[in-house]
Amino acid sequence: MSKKGAATTTAKKWPIHSDVAYVEQFDVGEVICKGLAVVARTRPGNPVEYLAQWLLAYQREAQAQKQVSSLFHIKDRWTQLHRSASSP
C-alpha cells in the first residue's frame, strides 16, 4: 500500500459542525461555486450585484424545473392509473 493510501485510511475523521451540515444539506457550496465561476468568466462591473441576481435566477430556474418534474410525475401517475383501470 502506498503512503498516500495509508494516510487516507488512517486519517482522523472530524465531526461536522452543524453549520457545515446545514450548508451541505442544501448544496449551498455547489451553487455558490457555480455562481462564482460565472462571475469570474463574465467579469461584470459590479460582481456582488451580478452574483446576487444570478442566485435569484438560479433559484427561479430550480423552482421551475421542480414544478415541471412534479407535473411529469403527476402525468405518469395518471397514465398508470388510467391503464390499470382500463385493463381487464
DSSP file (Angstrom, degrees, kcal/mol; ACC not computed):
  #  RESIDUE AA STRUCTURE BP1 BP2  ACC     N-H-->O    O-->H-N    N-H-->O    O-->H-N    TCO  KAPPA ALPHA  PHI   PSI    X-CA   Y-CA   Z-CA
    1    1 A M              0   0    0      0, 0.0     2,-0.0     0, 0.0     0, 0.0   0.000 360.0 360.0 360.0 136.4    0.0    0.0    0.0
    2    2 A S     >  -     0   0    0      1,-0.1     4,-2.2     4,-0.0     5,-0.2  -0.279 360.0-114.0 -72.9 161.7    1.3    3.4   -0.9
    3    3 A K  H  > S+     0   0    0      1,-0.2     4,-2.2     2,-0.2     5,-0.2   0.875 118.1  55.2 -62.6 -36.3    2.0    6.1    1.7
    4    4 A K  H  > S+     0   0    0      1,-0.2     4,-1.8     2,-0.2    -1,-0.2   0.927 108.5  47.2 -63.2 -44.1   -0.8    8.2    0.3
    5    5 A G  H  > S+     0   0    0      1,-0.2     4,-1.7     2,-0.2    -1,-0.2   0.880 111.4  51.7 -63.6 -38.4   -3.3    5.3    0.6
    6    6 A A  H  X S+     0   0    0     -4,-2.2     4,-1.5     1,-0.2    -1,-0.2   0.880 107.4  53.3 -66.3 -36.9   -2.2    4.7    4.2
    7    7 A A  H  X S+     0   0    0     -4,-2.2     4,-0.6     1,-0.2    -1,-0.2   0.887 109.3  47.8 -66.4 -38.4   -2.6    8.3    5.0
    8    8 A T  H  < S+     0   0    0     -4,-1.8     3,-0.2     1,-0.2    -1,-0.2   0.833 111.6  49.5 -74.6 -29.9   -6.2    8.4    3.8
    9    9 A T  H  < S+     0   0    0     -4,-1.7    -1,-0.2     1,-0.2    -2,-0.2   0.766 117.4  40.1 -79.6 -23.1   -7.2    5.2    5.6
   10   10 A T  H  < S+     0   0    0     -4,-1.5    -1,-0.2    -5,-0.2    -2,-0.2   0.392  84.6 127.6-104.1   3.5   -5.8    6.4    8.9
   11   11 A A     <  -     0   0    0     -4,-0.6     2,-0.3    -3,-0.2    -3,-0.1  -0.348  65.7-114.5 -62.4 137.5   -6.9   10.0    8.6
   12   12 A K        -     0   0    0      1,-0.1     2,-0.6    -2,-0.0    -1,-0.1  -0.551  24.2-133.0 -74.4 133.6   -8.8   11.1   11.7
   13   13 A K        -     0   0    0     -2,-0.3    -1,-0.1    -3,-0.1     3,-0.0  -0.786  18.8-152.5 -91.0 123.8  -12.5   12.0   11.0
   14   14 A W        -     0   0    0     -2,-0.6     2,-0.1     1,-0.1     3,-0.0  -0.703  25.0-103.5 -93.2 145.8  -13.5   15.2   12.5
   15   15 A P        -     0   0    0      0, 0.0     2,-0.5     0, 0.0    -1,-0.1  -0.407  36.3-116.8 -66.3 144.6  -17.1   15.8   13.4
   16   16 A I        -     0   0    0     -2,-0.1    -3,-0.0     1,-0.0     2,-0.0  -0.723  27.9-122.1 -85.7 125.9  -19.0   18.0   11.0
   17   17 A H     >  -     0   0    0     -2,-0.5     4,-2.4     1,-0.1     3,-0.3  -0.339  21.3-117.7 -63.6 147.3  -20.2   21.2   12.6
   18   18 A S  H  > S+     0   0    0      1,-0.2     4,-2.2     2,-0.2     5,-0.1   0.821 114.5  55.9 -60.4 -32.0  -24.0   21.8   12.4
   19   19 A D  H  > S+     0   0    0      2,-0.2     4,-2.2     1,-0.2    -1,-0.2   0.918 109.1  46.2 -65.3 -41.9  -23.5   24.9   10.3
   20   20 A V  H  > S+     0   0    0     -3,-0.3     4,-2.7     2,-0.2     5,-0.2   0.915 111.4  51.7 -65.5 -43.4  -21.5   23.0    7.7
   21   21 A A  H  X S+     0   0    0     -4,-2.4     4,-2.1     1,-0.2    -1,-0.2   0.897 109.7  50.5 -60.4 -40.7  -24.0   20.2    7.7
   22   22 A Y  H  X S+     0   0    0     -4,-2.2     4,-1.1     2,-0.2    -2,-0.2   0.937 112.0  46.3 -62.9 -47.6  -26.8   22.7    7.1
   23   23 A V  H  <>S+     0   0    0     -4,-2.2     5,-2.1     1,-0.2     3,-0.4   0.895 114.3  48.2 -63.6 -41.0  -25.0   24.3    4.2
   24   24 A E  H ><5S+     0   0    0     -4,-2.7     3,-1.4     1,-0.2    -1,-0.2   0.849 102.1  64.3 -67.4 -34.3  -24.1   20.9    2.7
   25   25 A Q  H 3<5S+     0   0    0     -4,-2.1    -1,-0.2     1,-0.3    -2,-0.2   0.848 111.1  36.0 -58.7 -34.8  -27.7   19.7    3.1
   26   26 A F  T 3<5S-     0   0    0     -4,-1.1    -1,-0.3    -3,-0.4    -2,-0.2   0.208 109.3-118.3-106.1  14.4  -28.9   22.3    0.6
   27   27 A D  T <>5 +     0   0    0     -3,-1.4     4,-2.1     1,-0.1    -3,-0.2   0.799  60.3 151.4  55.8  32.6  -25.9   22.3   -1.8
   28   28 A V  H  >< +     0   0    0     -5,-2.1     4,-2.8     1,-0.2     5,-0.2   0.916  68.1  52.1 -60.7 -44.3  -25.2   25.9   -1.0
   29   29 A G  H  > S+     0   0    0     -6,-0.4     4,-2.4     1,-0.2    -1,-0.2   0.903 109.4  49.3 -60.1 -42.5  -21.5   25.5   -1.6
   30   30 A E  H  > S+     0   0    0      2,-0.2     4,-2.1     1,-0.2    -1,-0.2   0.915 113.3  46.3 -63.2 -44.1  -22.0   23.9   -5.0
   31   31 A V  H  X S+     0   0    0     -4,-2.1     4,-2.5     2,-0.2    -2,-0.2   0.919 112.6  49.7 -66.4 -43.8  -24.4   26.7   -6.1
   32   32 A I  H  X S+     0   0    0     -4,-2.8     4,-2.9     1,-0.2     5,-0.2   0.908 109.7  52.2 -61.8 -41.8  -22.1   29.4   -4.8
   33   33 A C  H  X S+     0   0    0     -4,-2.4     4,-2.1    -5,-0.2    -1,-0.2   0.912 109.8  48.6 -61.5 -42.4  -19.2   27.8   -6.7
   34   34 A K  H  X S+     0   0    0     -4,-2.1     4,-1.9     2,-0.2    -2,-0.2   0.932 113.2  47.8 -61.5 -45.5  -21.2   27.8   -9.9
   35   35 A G  H  X S+     0   0    0     -4,-2.5     4,-2.3     1,-0.2    -2,-0.2   0.901 111.3  49.7 -63.5 -42.1  -22.2   31.4   -9.4
   36   36 A L  H  X S+     0   0    0     -4,-2.9     4,-2.6     1,-0.2    -1,-0.2   0.859 108.0  54.4 -66.0 -34.9  -18.6   32.5   -8.7
   37   37 A A  H  X S+     0   0    0     -4,-2.1     4,-2.1    -5,-0.2    -1,-0.2   0.908 108.7  48.5 -64.0 -40.9  -17.4   30.7  -11.8
   38   38 A V  H  X S+     0   0    0     -4,-1.9     4,-2.7     2,-0.2     5,-0.3   0.915 111.5  50.0 -64.5 -42.6  -19.9   32.7  -13.9
   39   39 A V  H  X S+     0   0    0     -4,-2.3     4,-2.6     1,-0.2    -2,-0.2   0.919 110.4  50.0 -60.9 -43.9  -18.8   35.9  -12.2
   40   40 A A  H  < S+     0   0    0     -4,-2.6    -1,-0.2     1,-0.2    -2,-0.2   0.876 114.5  44.6 -63.9 -37.6  -15.1   35.0  -12.9
   41   41 A R  H  < S+     0   0    0     -4,-2.1    -2,-0.2    -5,-0.2    -1,-0.2   0.908 121.4  36.5 -72.6 -42.5  -15.9   34.3  -16.6
   42   42 A T  H  < S-     0   0    0     -4,-2.7    -2,-0.2    -5,-0.2    -3,-0.2   0.759  85.6-156.3 -86.1 -25.1  -18.1   37.3  -17.2
   43   43 A R     <  -     0   0    0     -4,-2.6    -3,-0.1    -5,-0.3    -4,-0.1   0.938  18.8-163.1  48.6  60.9  -16.2   39.9  -15.1
   44   44 A P        -     0   0    0      0, 0.0    -1,-0.1     0, 0.0     4,-0.1  -0.246  28.4-114.5 -70.7 162.7  -19.2   42.2  -14.5
   45   45 A G  S    S+     0   0    0      1,-0.3    -2,-0.0     2,-0.1     0, 0.0   0.864 113.7  32.6 -64.9 -36.8  -18.7   45.8  -13.3
   46   46 A N  S  > S+     0   0    0      1,-0.1     4,-2.5     2,-0.0    -1,-0.3  -0.800  72.2 178.8-121.2  87.5  -20.5   45.0  -10.0
   47   47 A P  H  > S+     0   0    0      0, 0.0     4,-2.5     0, 0.0     5,-0.2   0.815  78.1  54.2 -63.3 -31.7  -19.7   41.4   -9.2
   48   48 A V  H  > S+     0   0    0      2,-0.2     4,-2.3     1,-0.2     5,-0.1   0.945 112.5  42.2 -68.8 -46.4  -21.6   41.3   -5.9
   49   49 A E  H  > S+     0   0    0      2,-0.2     4,-2.7     1,-0.2     5,-0.2   0.903 114.2  53.0 -65.1 -39.7  -24.9   42.5   -7.5
   50   50 A Y  H  X S+     0   0    0     -4,-2.5     4,-2.6     1,-0.2    -2,-0.2   0.927 110.2  47.3 -59.9 -45.9  -24.3   40.2  -10.5
   51   51 A L  H  X S+     0   0    0     -4,-2.5     4,-2.6     2,-0.2    -1,-0.2   0.902 111.0  51.9 -63.1 -40.8  -23.9   37.2   -8.2
   52   52 A A  H  X S+     0   0    0     -4,-2.3     4,-2.0     1,-0.2    -2,-0.2   0.932 112.6  44.7 -61.2 -45.5  -27.0   38.2   -6.3
   53   53 A Q  H  X S+     0   0    0     -4,-2.7     4,-2.4     1,-0.2    -2,-0.2   0.881 112.2  52.8 -66.2 -37.6  -29.0   38.4   -9.5
   54   54 A W  H  X S+     0   0    0     -4,-2.6     4,-2.8    -5,-0.2    -2,-0.2   0.911 108.4  50.6 -63.0 -42.7  -27.5   35.1  -10.7
   55   55 A L  H  X S+     0   0    0     -4,-2.6     4,-2.4     2,-0.2    -2,-0.2   0.904 110.2  49.5 -63.3 -41.6  -28.5   33.4   -7.5
   56   56 A L  H  X S+     0   0    0     -4,-2.0     4,-2.4     2,-0.2    -1,-0.2   0.926 113.1  46.6 -62.7 -43.8  -32.1   34.7   -7.8
   57   57 A A  H  X S+     0   0    0     -4,-2.4     4,-2.5     2,-0.2    -2,-0.2   0.896 111.0  52.7 -64.3 -39.8  -32.3   33.5  -11.4
   58   58 A Y  H  X S+     0   0    0     -4,-2.8     4,-2.5     1,-0.2    -2,-0.2   0.915 110.1  48.1 -60.7 -44.0  -30.8   30.1  -10.4
   59   59 A Q  H  X S+     0   0    0     -4,-2.4     4,-2.4     2,-0.2    -2,-0.2   0.910 110.9  50.1 -65.7 -42.8  -33.4   29.7   -7.7
   60   60 A R  H  X S+     0   0    0     -4,-2.4     4,-2.4     1,-0.2    -1,-0.2   0.923 112.4  48.0 -61.0 -43.0  -36.3   30.6  -10.1
   61   61 A E  H  X S+     0   0    0     -4,-2.5     4,-2.6     2,-0.2    -2,-0.2   0.905 110.9  50.8 -63.8 -42.2  -34.9   28.1  -12.6
   62   62 A A  H  X S+     0   0    0     -4,-2.5     4,-2.0     1,-0.2    -1,-0.2   0.899 111.5  48.0 -63.6 -40.5  -34.6   25.4   -9.9
   63   63 A Q  H  X S+     0   0    0     -4,-2.4     4,-2.2     2,-0.2    -2,-0.2   0.904 111.3  50.3 -66.5 -40.5  -38.2   26.0   -8.8
   64   64 A A  H  X S+     0   0    0     -4,-2.4     4,-2.4     1,-0.2    -2,-0.2   0.917 110.7  49.1 -63.6 -43.1  -39.5   25.9  -12.4
   65   65 A Q  H  X S+     0   0    0     -4,-2.6     4,-2.6     1,-0.2    -1,-0.2   0.883 109.8  52.3 -63.5 -37.6  -37.7   22.6  -13.0
   66   66 A K  H  X S+     0   0    0     -4,-2.0     4,-2.2     2,-0.2    -1,-0.2   0.903 109.9  48.5 -64.9 -40.9  -39.1   21.2   -9.8
   67   67 A Q  H  X S+     0   0    0     -4,-2.2     4,-2.4     2,-0.2    -2,-0.2   0.914 112.0  48.5 -65.2 -42.8  -42.6   22.2  -10.9
   68   68 A V  H  X S+     0   0    0     -4,-2.4     4,-2.4     2,-0.2    -2,-0.2   0.922 111.5  50.2 -62.7 -43.7  -42.1   20.6  -14.4
   69   69 A S  H  X S+     0   0    0     -4,-2.6     4,-2.2     1,-0.2    -1,-0.2   0.901 110.1  50.6 -60.8 -40.9  -40.8   17.5  -12.7
   70   70 A S  H  X S+     0   0    0     -4,-2.2     4,-2.4     2,-0.2    -1,-0.2   0.902 109.3  50.7 -64.2 -41.2  -43.8   17.4  -10.5
   71   71 A L  H  X S+     0   0    0     -4,-2.4     4,-2.6     1,-0.2    -2,-0.2   0.902 110.0  49.5 -64.0 -40.8  -46.2   17.8  -13.4
   72   72 A F  H  X S+     0   0    0     -4,-2.4     4,-2.8     2,-0.2    -1,-0.2   0.889 110.0  51.7 -65.0 -37.8  -44.5   14.9  -15.3
   73   73 A H  H  X S+     0   0    0     -4,-2.2     4,-2.5     2,-0.2    -2,-0.2   0.927 110.9  47.4 -62.7 -44.4  -44.8   12.8  -12.2
   74   74 A I  H  X S+     0   0    0     -4,-2.4     4,-2.7     2,-0.2    -2,-0.2   0.921 112.8  49.1 -62.9 -44.2  -48.5   13.5  -12.0
   75   75 A K  H  X S+     0   0    0     -4,-2.6     4,-2.5     2,-0.2    -2,-0.2   0.922 112.3  48.1 -61.3 -44.9  -48.9   12.8  -15.7
   76   76 A D  H  X S+     0   0    0     -4,-2.8     4,-2.3     2,-0.2    -2,-0.2   0.908 112.8  48.3 -62.8 -41.8  -47.1    9.5  -15.4
   77   77 A R  H  X S+     0   0    0     -4,-2.5     4,-2.6     2,-0.2    -2,-0.2   0.916 111.3  49.9 -65.7 -42.5  -49.1    8.5  -12.3
   78   78 A W  H  X S+     0   0    0     -4,-2.7     4,-2.7     1,-0.2    -2,-0.2   0.915 110.4  50.9 -61.3 -42.7  -52.4    9.4  -14.1
   79   79 A T  H  X S+     0   0    0     -4,-2.5     4,-2.5     2,-0.2    -2,-0.2   0.910 110.5  49.0 -61.5 -43.2  -51.3    7.3  -17.1
   80   80 A Q  H  X S+     0   0    0     -4,-2.3     4,-2.4     2,-0.2    -2,-0.2   0.929 113.6  45.9 -61.9 -45.7  -50.5    4.3  -14.9
   81   81 A L  H  X S+     0   0    0     -4,-2.6     4,-2.0     1,-0.2    -2,-0.2   0.892 112.5  50.7 -65.4 -39.8  -53.9    4.6  -13.1
   82   82 A H  H  X S+     0   0    0     -4,-2.7     4,-1.7    -5,-0.2    -1,-0.2   0.909 111.3  48.2 -64.2 -42.8  -55.7    5.0  -16.4
   83   83 A R  H  X S+     0   0    0     -4,-2.5     4,-0.9     1,-0.2    -2,-0.2   0.918 112.7  47.4 -64.9 -43.2  -54.0    2.0  -17.9
   84   84 A S  H  < S+     0   0    0     -4,-2.4    -1,-0.2     1,-0.2    -2,-0.2   0.835 111.5  51.6 -69.8 -30.4  -54.8   -0.2  -14.8
   85   85 A A  H  < S+     0   0    0     -4,-2.0    -1,-0.2     1,-0.2    -2,-0.2   0.829 112.9  44.9 -73.5 -31.0  -58.4    1.0  -14.7
   86   86 A S  H  < S+     0   0    0     -4,-1.7    -1,-0.2    -5,-0.2    -2,-0.2   0.534  92.4 100.1 -91.2  -6.1  -58.9    0.1  -18.4
   87   87 A S     <        0   0    0     -4,-0.9    -3,-0.0    -3,-0.2    -4,-0.0  -0.578 360.0 360.0 -79.2 142.0  -57.2   -3.3  -18.2
   88   88 A P              0   0    0      0, 0.0    -1,-0.1     0, 0.0    -4,-0.1   0.505 360.0 360.0 -71.5 360.0  -59.4   -6.4  -17.9
